[in-house]
Amino acid sequence: MSEKSGYRKTKNSRKRRSSWKRFRRKFIRFWRMFGRAVRYLYQAGGKIVIPAAALIVVFVAVGALEQNQKISEMQKVTGKDTTITIRKNLVSDQVEAYSDVIQKYADEYSVSDYTGLIKAIMMQESRGDGTDPMQASASFYNERYAGQTITDPDYSIRAGVRELAAALKAAEVQGPDDIERISLAVQGYNYGPGYIDWAKKNYGGYSAENAATFSNMKAYENGWSSYGDPDYVEHVLRYYSYSYSISGYSISRENAVKSESAFAASAVS
């Protein structure tokens, strides 16, 4: 075992002991409060309610112990403390209404694990409104409406999913929790595929700094005041959620990057 892995084991063992100590302190505090309540009831002639109250305490204690045991088991499986952030309604009802269409094209282009990412992009691009919800009119894959605005939402989603599938492949994304490479692919969706190759060659991948550099470079080359959205990754990932499994545990992980909305990121990696 390496020194680093040994350090993690010791650190996590301490965290588990700390978790047990917190539970024990809470239980002792509760027991003392219950004792005072029982003495008061007894003095007031409430002898009948004492057995019932004692039974309630037993149920509460057993429930607390079971919950603590579940947490300990999860820590043993993952090898670390697990924080699962539960948040709902990350995308609009209009985006959710396209779930079947998104799933259809995600299956067709072999990105069925990334439906949450597709929805997040649609949310950022249009909130699901309009005839081009994926804003794919300028996409290389917009063959039917080449040079024109897409007027068919179904076709917009098809072109957008194809564009994203190509970006995920170019960025060599390993899975829906590979946020580092997903960030590269997402920024490439906004800038075009040229960004992905450029970022990999010059920086080894995505960063907020090189996204800004690329935007300024392209704006200067084209004589424009701006180019794309340098903060596109942050804007998309605040809506991104996905699920996966670890050692038999099915975990719903809803990811969000640090943003103006102060979304909290999950701690499992």
Buried (B, 14 or more C-beta within 10 A) or exposed (E): EEEEEEEBEEEBEEEBEEBEEEBEEEBEEBEEEBEEBBEEBEEEEEEEBEEEEEEEBEEEEEEBEEEBEEBEEBBEEBEBBBEEBEEEEBBBEBBBEBEEBBBBBBEEBEBEBBBBBBBBBBBBBBBBEBBBBBBBBEBEBBEEBEEEEBEEBBBBBBBBBBBBBBBBBBBEBEEBBBBEBBBBBBBBBBBBBEBBEBBBEEBEBBBEEBBEBBBEEBBEEEEEEEBBBBBBBBBBBBBBBBEBEBEEEEBEBBBBBEEEEEBEBBEBE
